[in-house]
Amino acid sequence: MSLWRLALASLRSRWLTVALTVFAIALSVALFLGVEKLRTGARASFADTISDTDLIMGARSGGVQLLLYSVFRIGNATNNVTWQSFEDIAARPEVDWIVPISLGDSHRQFRVMGTTPEYFERYKYRGGRGLVLRDGVIMGDLFDAVIGADVAETLGYSVGDPIVVAHGLASFSHHDDTPFRISGILAKTGTPVDRTVIVSLEAIEAIHVDWQGGGRKAGPATPADALRAMDLQPQAITAALIGVKSRLQIFGLQRAINTYPSEPLLAVLPGVALQELWEIVGVAETALTAVSGMVVVTALLGMAAMILSGLSARRREMAILRAVGAGPGAIVVLLLAEALLMALAGAVLGLGLLYGALVMLRPLLDSAFGLYIALDGPGGRDWLMLGAVVLAAGLVSLVPAWRAYRQSLADGMMVKM
């Protein structure tokens, strides 16, 4: 205990250098644990992009590809699903609800999605949260559109503004003869819905009445009133979200869709497809963890360098301790105790800095990036990391301790003040 008190007194006598070292360790620890928090938060937010949906159905391709274009609005479907097949699947006794999705057009680099009003009720994210209108109402007219929060913010739109949909994703052809009116703006969700223009399935059919083979037909455009009077039942859709009556029926329905005889279809479980997708895009988390770990190692090496560089100025101190009866082992323990105390103080301070930053930045991360970070206490993994930092501090301090061990009593007494 006397050596620990001596270590504390020695650290207090060099408080400025020690404080800077402790702060460097604290910042590195906060970064290290912060990356871990962001990693787990990103994975949880990624997995919560869609919830309470049992199956996603589309044309047969790959599970990740189906998830990408139906949920994340990335890429295109290899084929469409005929309306007859959609109705056959919807009529199955296992199906509780089914929401069709039609993709293909865009508006100023944002995807346009055709669906039914039930989409606003059935689409859930982050463990069951539903879509909420920030302003306006859901589509009431054929040419009404509901836009996501990012669309409104990026393009400066408000309720009542007109928009024109482009034919395809990167096309110079526009459906300018059938403009839409923004009827509602959704609240921020942090999901791909924020970057989507949502219209009705009938509207998707209406704007393509005068189009064939990717081009506009010759002749005058069909008036809007005439389009409203038409039977605009879609001939095909891109995908569908499905909820089943019982979780026990999920795999049976999935098998029935995957073996559907009339056309090649695919049904995937969103959770399974999300896990496969994370394995592809989650490689970056390993790199982030490695970089933050190197920051911690750099801070600890700086601490060891500080102790080592201070040995020359402390040679008389060490010699006096040896003269009053302290053995070489006591000198090693003293330097080891100093390093452990600095590392422990840095770890505790870093933990405080991390949770202080989380309290302030968590609402911003959620609203701006849709990154929800749970504000729970340190878990077993966090304590293990902190213990590893303190242990690593003890290991790197062995280098200056070994040098102090080799300094002789006579060498210390010969140092001039």
RODREN-718521 format. One record per residue (C-alpha): x, y, z; residue in three letters. Coordinates in pm, whole numbers, plus 50000, padded with zeros to 5 digits. Example, Ala and Ser with C-alpha at 12.3 -4.5 7.8 and 13.67 -1.06 7.14 Angstrom:
! residues 2
+-------+-------+-------+--------+
:     X :     Y :     Z : residu :
+-------+-------+-------+--------+
: 51230 : 49550 : 50780 :    ALA :
: 51367 : 49894 : 50714 :    SER :
+-------+-------+-------+--------+
END
This chain:
! residues 417
+-------+-------+-------+--------+
:     X :     Y :     Z : residu :
+-------+-------+-------+--------+
: 50000 : 50000 : 50000 :    MET :
: 50288 : 50237 : 50070 :    SER :
: 50411 : 50189 : 49710 :    LEU :
: 50064 : 50275 : 49575 :    TRP :
: 50055 : 50591 : 49790 :    ARG :
: 50403 : 50673 : 49668 :    LEU :
: 50288 : 50621 : 49309 :    ALA :
: 49997 : 50862 : 49363 :    LEU :
: 50230 : 51121 : 49516 :    ALA :
: 50472 : 51083 : 49226 :    SER :
: 50191 : 51132 : 48974 :    LEU :
: 50067 : 51442 : 49157 :    ARG :
: 50414 : 51594 : 49146 :    SER :
: 50406 : 51564 : 48763 :    ARG :
: 50038 : 51648 : 48730 :    TRP :
: 50049 : 51839 : 48399 :    LEU :
: 50230 : 51567 : 48204 :    THR :
: 50020 : 51300 : 48372 :    VAL :
: 49695 : 51487 : 48299 :    ALA :
: 49779 : 51514 : 47929 :    LEU :
: 49865 : 51144 : 47916 :    THR :
: 49544 : 51047 : 48096 :    VAL :
: 49342 : 51267 : 47860 :    PHE :
: 49504 : 51106 : 47556 :    ALA :
: 49418 : 50761 : 47693 :    ILE :
: 49063 : 50880 : 47770 :    ALA :
: 49010 : 51004 : 47416 :    LEU :
: 49141 : 50681 : 47268 :    SER :
: 48920 : 50474 : 47501 :    VAL :
: 48616 : 50688 : 47416 :    ALA :
: 48691 : 50641 : 47045 :    LEU :
: 48743 : 50268 : 47086 :    PHE :
: 48419 : 50214 : 47278 :    LEU :
: 48238 : 50467 : 47059 :    GLY :
: 48320 : 50274 : 46745 :    VAL :
: 48184 : 49963 : 46913 :    GLU :
: 47865 : 50148 : 47009 :    LYS :
: 47828 : 50281 : 46655 :    LEU :
: 47892 : 49936 : 46512 :    ARG :
: 47624 : 49769 : 46723 :    THR :
: 47389 : 50064 : 46671 :    GLY :
: 47439 : 50054 : 46296 :    ALA :
: 47378 : 49680 : 46289 :    ARG :
: 47060 : 49718 : 46496 :    ALA :
: 46935 : 50008 : 46282 :    SER :
: 47022 : 49811 : 45969 :    PHE :
: 46827 : 49510 : 46093 :    ALA :
: 46534 : 49734 : 46193 :    ASP :
: 46496 : 49885 : 45845 :    THR :
: 46192 : 49663 : 45807 :    ILE :
: 46007 : 49479 : 46083 :    SER :
: 45678 : 49296 : 46134 :    ASP :
: 45696 : 49178 : 45771 :    THR :
: 45718 : 48801 : 45745 :    ASP :
: 45808 : 48757 : 45378 :    LEU :
: 45911 : 48963 : 45076 :    ILE :
: 45798 : 48823 : 44742 :    MET :
: 45936 : 48904 : 44399 :    GLY :
: 46054 : 48749 : 44076 :    ALA :
: 46308 : 48473 : 44121 :    ARG :
: 46660 : 48613 : 44155 :    SER :
: 46867 : 48630 : 44473 :    GLY :
: 46750 : 48700 : 44825 :    GLY :
: 46986 : 48995 : 44874 :    VAL :
: 46893 : 49142 : 44536 :    GLN :
: 46523 : 49116 : 44619 :    LEU :
: 46582 : 49288 : 44952 :    LEU :
: 46792 : 49562 : 44791 :    LEU :
: 46541 : 49676 : 44534 :    TYR :
: 46223 : 49618 : 44737 :    SER :
: 46335 : 49770 : 45068 :    VAL :
: 46649 : 49976 : 45002 :    PHE :
: 46548 : 50095 : 44651 :    ARG :
: 46884 : 49985 : 44512 :    ILE :
: 46907 : 49815 : 44176 :    GLY :
: 46628 : 49673 : 43966 :    ASN :
: 46424 : 49356 : 43953 :    ALA :
: 46517 : 49093 : 43697 :    THR :
: 46149 : 49056 : 43614 :    ASN :
: 45804 : 49154 : 43736 :    ASN :
: 45535 : 48952 : 43910 :    VAL :
: 45210 : 48925 : 43715 :    THR :
: 44896 : 49058 : 43881 :    TRP :
: 44732 : 48718 : 43847 :    GLN :
: 45014 : 48555 : 44045 :    SER :
: 44990 : 48830 : 44305 :    PHE :
: 44617 : 48766 : 44347 :    GLU :
: 44674 : 48391 : 44371 :    ASP :
: 44926 : 48436 : 44652 :    ILE :
: 44705 : 48695 : 44825 :    ALA :
: 44417 : 48446 : 44824 :    ALA :
: 44612 : 48177 : 45007 :    ARG :
: 44475 : 48097 : 45355 :    PRO :
: 44809 : 48162 : 45528 :    GLU :
: 44822 : 48525 : 45413 :    VAL :
: 44698 : 48781 : 45665 :    ASP :
: 44789 : 49086 : 45455 :    TRP :
: 44988 : 49161 : 45141 :    ILE :
: 45104 : 49496 : 45005 :    VAL :
: 45216 : 49526 : 44641 :    PRO :
: 45508 : 49745 : 44531 :    ILE :
: 45582 : 49877 : 44184 :    SER :
: 45918 : 50035 : 44105 :    LEU :
: 46088 : 50164 : 43793 :    GLY :
: 46043 : 50540 : 43764 :    ASP :
: 46223 : 50820 : 43945 :    SER :
: 46210 : 51188 : 44032 :    HIS :
: 46540 : 51379 : 44033 :    ARG :
: 46742 : 51073 : 44144 :    GLN :
: 46482 : 50965 : 44401 :    PHE :
: 46293 : 50640 : 44341 :    ARG :
: 45920 : 50649 : 44274 :    VAL :
: 45722 : 50363 : 44427 :    MET :
: 45366 : 50268 : 44348 :    GLY :
: 45170 : 50093 : 44621 :    THR :
: 44837 : 50094 : 44805 :    THR :
: 44733 : 50304 : 45106 :    PRO :
: 44777 : 49991 : 45318 :    GLU :
: 45153 : 50036 : 45283 :    TYR :
: 45141 : 50326 : 45529 :    PHE :
: 44975 : 50098 : 45782 :    GLU :
: 45176 : 49780 : 45726 :    ARG :
: 45530 : 49905 : 45676 :    TYR :
: 45706 : 49898 : 46014 :    LYS :
: 46061 : 49973 : 46116 :    TYR :
: 46271 : 49975 : 46432 :    ARG :
: 46077 : 49711 : 46618 :    GLY :
: 45726 : 49809 : 46515 :    GLY :
: 45727 : 50183 : 46454 :    ARG :
: 45488 : 50296 : 46185 :    GLY :
: 45503 : 50571 : 45924 :    LEU :
: 45377 : 50910 : 46042 :    VAL :
: 45281 : 51205 : 45826 :    LEU :
: 45467 : 51522 : 45917 :    ARG :
: 45238 : 51730 : 45701 :    ASP :
: 44942 : 51675 : 45470 :    GLY :
: 44746 : 51357 : 45402 :    VAL :
: 44782 : 51024 : 45223 :    ILE :
: 44705 : 51013 : 44852 :    MET :
: 44340 : 51089 : 44782 :    GLY :
: 44349 : 51171 : 44412 :    ASP :
: 44498 : 50962 : 44133 :    LEU :
: 44782 : 51210 : 44089 :    PHE :
: 44862 : 51268 : 44455 :    ASP :
: 45206 : 51175 : 44592 :    ALA :
: 45351 : 51134 : 44940 :    VAL :
: 45722 : 51207 : 44970 :    ILE :
: 45983 : 51108 : 45225 :    GLY :
: 46155 : 51354 : 45457 :    ALA :
: 46483 : 51354 : 45264 :    ASP :
: 46306 : 51424 : 44936 :    VAL :
: 46128 : 51723 : 45089 :    ALA :
: 46444 : 51856 : 45254 :    GLU :
: 46676 : 51807 : 44957 :    THR :
: 46442 : 51949 : 44694 :    LEU :
: 46271 : 52207 : 44917 :    GLY :
: 45923 : 52069 : 44858 :    TYR :
: 45609 : 52137 : 45061 :    SER :
: 45251 : 52014 : 45045 :    VAL :
: 45077 : 52128 : 44727 :    GLY :
: 45389 : 52154 : 44512 :    ASP :
: 45376 : 51987 : 44169 :    PRO :
: 45631 : 51722 : 44068 :    ILE :
: 45698 : 51546 : 43740 :    VAL :
: 45808 : 51182 : 43733 :    VAL :
: 46085 : 51069 : 43498 :    ALA :
: 46047 : 50750 : 43297 :    HIS :
: 46304 : 50507 : 43437 :    GLY :
: 46598 : 50577 : 43666 :    LEU :
: 46846 : 50762 : 43445 :    ALA :
: 46617 : 50890 : 43174 :    SER :
: 46569 : 51221 : 42998 :    PHE :
: 46207 : 51130 : 42923 :    SER :
: 45950 : 51271 : 43164 :    HIS :
: 45581 : 51217 : 43224 :    HIS :
: 45529 : 51590 : 43205 :    ASP :
: 45176 : 51549 : 43068 :    ASP :
: 45067 : 51387 : 43397 :    THR :
: 45220 : 51588 : 43683 :    PRO :
: 45163 : 51488 : 44044 :    PHE :
: 45075 : 51703 : 44343 :    ARG :
: 45239 : 51648 : 44681 :    ILE :
: 44961 : 51561 : 44923 :    SER :
: 45176 : 51462 : 45222 :    GLY :
: 45526 : 51456 : 45365 :    ILE :
: 45638 : 51173 : 45593 :    LEU :
: 45826 : 51228 : 45916 :    ALA :
: 46191 : 51124 : 45926 :    LYS :
: 46240 : 50750 : 45970 :    THR :
: 46607 : 50691 : 45893 :    GLY :
: 46503 : 50426 : 45639 :    THR :
: 46493 : 50426 : 45257 :    PRO :
: 46134 : 50553 : 45282 :    VAL :
: 46287 : 50898 : 45347 :    ASP :
: 46426 : 50894 : 44992 :    ARG :
: 46112 : 50768 : 44819 :    THR :
: 45826 : 50930 : 44629 :    VAL :
: 45515 : 50720 : 44696 :    ILE :
: 45219 : 50715 : 44458 :    VAL :
: 44933 : 50474 : 44399 :    SER :
: 44956 : 50165 : 44181 :    LEU :
: 44684 : 50312 : 43960 :    GLU :
: 44894 : 50625 : 43912 :    ALA :
: 45185 : 50415 : 43784 :    ILE :
: 44950 : 50261 : 43529 :    GLU :
: 44799 : 50599 : 43438 :    ALA :
: 45127 : 50771 : 43355 :    ILE :
: 45221 : 50482 : 43124 :    HIS :
: 44896 : 50469 : 42927 :    VAL :
: 45050 : 50672 : 42647 :    ASP :
: 45382 : 50488 : 42660 :    TRP :
: 45494 : 50170 : 42488 :    GLN :
: 45832 : 49998 : 42477 :    GLY :
: 46005 : 50270 : 42675 :    GLY :
: 45881 : 50557 : 42456 :    GLY :
: 45582 : 50782 : 42425 :    ARG :
: 45318 : 50687 : 42167 :    LYS :
: 45247 : 50922 : 41882 :    ALA :
: 44944 : 51142 : 41911 :    GLY :
: 44790 : 51365 : 42177 :    PRO :
: 44823 : 51277 : 42546 :    ALA :
: 44524 : 51125 : 42724 :    THR :
: 44356 : 51389 : 42944 :    PRO :
: 44377 : 51347 : 43320 :    ALA :
: 43998 : 51317 : 43358 :    ASP :
: 43993 : 51038 : 43102 :    ALA :
: 44269 : 50859 : 43290 :    LEU :
: 44070 : 50883 : 43613 :    ARG :
: 43776 : 50713 : 43441 :    ALA :
: 43984 : 50419 : 43314 :    MET :
: 44025 : 50077 : 43469 :    ASP :
: 44383 : 50111 : 43592 :    LEU :
: 44434 : 49771 : 43747 :    GLN :
: 44807 : 49691 : 43711 :    PRO :
: 44921 : 49410 : 43488 :    GLN :
: 45233 : 49342 : 43696 :    ALA :
: 45412 : 49453 : 44011 :    ILE :
: 45774 : 49449 : 44124 :    THR :
: 45745 : 49292 : 44470 :    ALA :
: 45513 : 49248 : 44766 :    ALA :
: 45538 : 49259 : 45145 :    LEU :
: 45353 : 48974 : 45315 :    ILE :
: 45231 : 48912 : 45667 :    GLY :
: 45107 : 48566 : 45769 :    VAL :
: 44837 : 48472 : 46017 :    LYS :
: 45070 : 48249 : 46218 :    SER :
: 45447 : 48241 : 46240 :    ARG :
: 45426 : 47864 : 46205 :    LEU :
: 45301 : 47914 : 45849 :    GLN :
: 45594 : 48126 : 45727 :    ILE :
: 45810 : 47845 : 45592 :    PHE :
: 45515 : 47665 : 45436 :    GLY :
: 45409 : 47979 : 45252 :    LEU :
: 45768 : 48050 : 45150 :    GLN :
: 45797 : 47701 : 45002 :    ARG :
: 45467 : 47741 : 44818 :    ALA :
: 45578 : 48071 : 44663 :    ILE :
: 45923 : 47938 : 44568 :    ASN :
: 45760 : 47641 : 44392 :    THR :
: 45475 : 47840 : 44238 :    TYR :
: 45404 : 47663 : 43907 :    PRO :
: 45274 : 47952 : 43694 :    SER :
: 45591 : 48165 : 43703 :    GLU :
: 45926 : 48166 : 43886 :    PRO :
: 45882 : 48351 : 44214 :    LEU :
: 46099 : 48399 : 44521 :    LEU :
: 46004 : 48465 : 44882 :    ALA :
: 46265 : 48558 : 45142 :    VAL :
: 46258 : 48624 : 45514 :    LEU :
: 46367 : 48987 : 45565 :    PRO :
: 46579 : 48901 : 45869 :    GLY :
: 46772 : 48630 : 45687 :    VAL :
: 46830 : 48850 : 45382 :    ALA :
: 46939 : 49140 : 45603 :    LEU :
: 47192 : 48915 : 45776 :    GLN :
: 47332 : 48807 : 45440 :    GLU :
: 47353 : 49168 : 45327 :    LEU :
: 47527 : 49275 : 45648 :    TRP :
: 47791 : 49008 : 45595 :    GLU :
: 47868 : 49179 : 45264 :    ILE :
: 47865 : 49545 : 45373 :    VAL :
: 47974 : 49489 : 45732 :    GLY :
: 48339 : 49432 : 45641 :    VAL :
: 48403 : 49799 : 45714 :    ALA :
: 48325 : 49748 : 46083 :    GLU :
: 48634 : 49531 : 46119 :    THR :
: 48848 : 49805 : 45969 :    ALA :
: 48695 : 50067 : 46201 :    LEU :
: 48758 : 49851 : 46506 :    THR :
: 49117 : 49793 : 46398 :    ALA :
: 49177 : 50166 : 46346 :    VAL :
: 49031 : 50258 : 46686 :    SER :
: 49234 : 49981 : 46847 :    GLY :
: 49549 : 50128 : 46695 :    MET :
: 49456 : 50464 : 46845 :    VAL :
: 49445 : 50303 : 47189 :    VAL :
: 49780 : 50134 : 47129 :    VAL :
: 49928 : 50469 : 47022 :    THR :
: 49805 : 50636 : 47340 :    ALA :
: 49950 : 50359 : 47556 :    LEU :
: 50282 : 50377 : 47374 :    LEU :
: 50280 : 50751 : 47438 :    GLY :
: 50231 : 50680 : 47807 :    MET :
: 50523 : 50439 : 47806 :    ALA :
: 50737 : 50696 : 47624 :    ALA :
: 50643 : 50957 : 47886 :    MET :
: 50747 : 50727 : 48170 :    ILE :
: 51065 : 50626 : 47988 :    LEU :
: 51168 : 50982 : 47908 :    SER :
: 51108 : 51082 : 48269 :    GLY :
: 51344 : 50819 : 48404 :    LEU :
: 51650 : 51034 : 48342 :    SER :
: 51503 : 51310 : 48556 :    ALA :
: 51406 : 51059 : 48824 :    ARG :
: 51734 : 50869 : 48853 :    ARG :
: 51819 : 51037 : 49185 :    ARG :
: 51464 : 50960 : 49309 :    GLU :
: 51513 : 50593 : 49226 :    MET :
: 51855 : 50593 : 49387 :    ALA :
: 51719 : 50739 : 49709 :    ILE :
: 51448 : 50474 : 49719 :    LEU :
: 51713 : 50207 : 49675 :    ARG :
: 51922 : 50369 : 49949 :    ALA :
: 51637 : 50357 : 50202 :    VAL :
: 51588 : 49988 : 50141 :    GLY :
: 51363 : 49955 : 49835 :    ALA :
: 51466 : 49660 : 49625 :    GLY :
: 51474 : 49650 : 49245 :    PRO :
: 51136 : 49475 : 49247 :    GLY :
: 50984 : 49766 : 49440 :    ALA :
: 51100 : 50008 : 49168 :    ILE :
: 50935 : 49791 : 48905 :    VAL :
: 50612 : 49778 : 49107 :    VAL :
: 50620 : 50157 : 49153 :    LEU :
: 50642 : 50227 : 48780 :    LEU :
: 50386 : 49957 : 48708 :    LEU :
: 50148 : 50111 : 48964 :    ALA :
: 50188 : 50455 : 48806 :    GLU :
: 50104 : 50317 : 48461 :    ALA :
: 49803 : 50123 : 48590 :    LEU :
: 49669 : 50427 : 48776 :    LEU :
: 49701 : 50646 : 48466 :    MET :
: 49536 : 50381 : 48248 :    ALA :
: 49256 : 50329 : 48499 :    LEU :
: 49194 : 50703 : 48524 :    ALA :
: 49199 : 50732 : 48144 :    GLY :
: 48955 : 50441 : 48107 :    ALA :
: 48709 : 50588 : 48358 :    VAL :
: 48737 : 50935 : 48204 :    LEU :
: 48699 : 50790 : 47853 :    GLY :
: 48384 : 50607 : 47960 :    LEU :
: 48245 : 50933 : 48097 :    GLY :
: 48333 : 51120 : 47777 :    LEU :
: 48166 : 50853 : 47565 :    LEU :
: 47835 : 50858 : 47752 :    TYR :
: 47839 : 51236 : 47771 :    GLY :
: 47882 : 51252 : 47394 :    ALA :
: 47607 : 50992 : 47345 :    LEU :
: 47360 : 51193 : 47552 :    VAL :
: 47425 : 51503 : 47339 :    MET :
: 47463 : 51343 : 46995 :    LEU :
: 47211 : 51058 : 47011 :    ARG :
: 46908 : 51269 : 46901 :    PRO :
: 47115 : 51418 : 46615 :    LEU :
: 47231 : 51077 : 46494 :    LEU :
: 46875 : 50947 : 46505 :    ASP :
: 46718 : 51239 : 46319 :    SER :
: 46995 : 51300 : 46067 :    ALA :
: 47116 : 50948 : 45989 :    PHE :
: 46850 : 50717 : 46132 :    GLY :
: 47116 : 50566 : 46357 :    LEU :
: 46954 : 50466 : 46685 :    TYR :
: 47202 : 50402 : 46965 :    ILE :
: 47061 : 50254 : 47283 :    ALA :
: 47171 : 50447 : 47590 :    LEU :
: 47227 : 50146 : 47812 :    ASP :
: 47509 : 50092 : 48057 :    GLY :
: 47842 : 49931 : 47972 :    PRO :
: 47801 : 49565 : 47890 :    GLY :
: 48031 : 49273 : 47944 :    GLY :
: 48214 : 49343 : 47618 :    ARG :
: 48275 : 49705 : 47723 :    ASP :
: 48419 : 49603 : 48061 :    TRP :
: 48633 : 49344 : 47887 :    LEU :
: 48771 : 49614 : 47655 :    MET :
: 48844 : 49846 : 47948 :    LEU :
: 49019 : 49564 : 48132 :    GLY :
: 49222 : 49492 : 47821 :    ALA :
: 49329 : 49859 : 47803 :    VAL :
: 49444 : 49859 : 48166 :    VAL :
: 49624 : 49527 : 48118 :    LEU :
: 49793 : 49656 : 47802 :    ALA :
: 49906 : 49964 : 47997 :    ALA :
: 50070 : 49736 : 48250 :    GLY :
: 50245 : 49542 : 47976 :    LEU :
: 50386 : 49846 : 47793 :    VAL :
: 50505 : 49992 : 48125 :    SER :
: 50731 : 49690 : 48172 :    LEU :
: 50978 : 49844 : 47926 :    VAL :
: 51057 : 50154 : 48137 :    PRO :
: 51028 : 49942 : 48453 :    ALA :
: 51293 : 49704 : 48319 :    TRP :
: 51523 : 49996 : 48244 :    ARG :
: 51472 : 50139 : 48593 :    ALA :
: 51542 : 49794 : 48734 :    TYR :
: 51882 : 49793 : 48564 :    ARG :
: 51984 : 50135 : 48691 :    GLN :
: 52226 : 50095 : 48972 :    SER :
: 52232 : 50280 : 49302 :    LEU :
: 52571 : 50431 : 49223 :    ALA :
: 52451 : 50555 : 48885 :    ASP :
: 52163 : 50734 : 49053 :    GLY :
: 52385 : 50898 : 49317 :    MET :
: 52622 : 51033 : 49049 :    MET :
: 52351 : 51237 : 48878 :    VAL :
: 52415 : 51608 : 48929 :    LYS :
: 52122 : 51825 : 49031 :    MET :
+-------+-------+-------+--------+
END
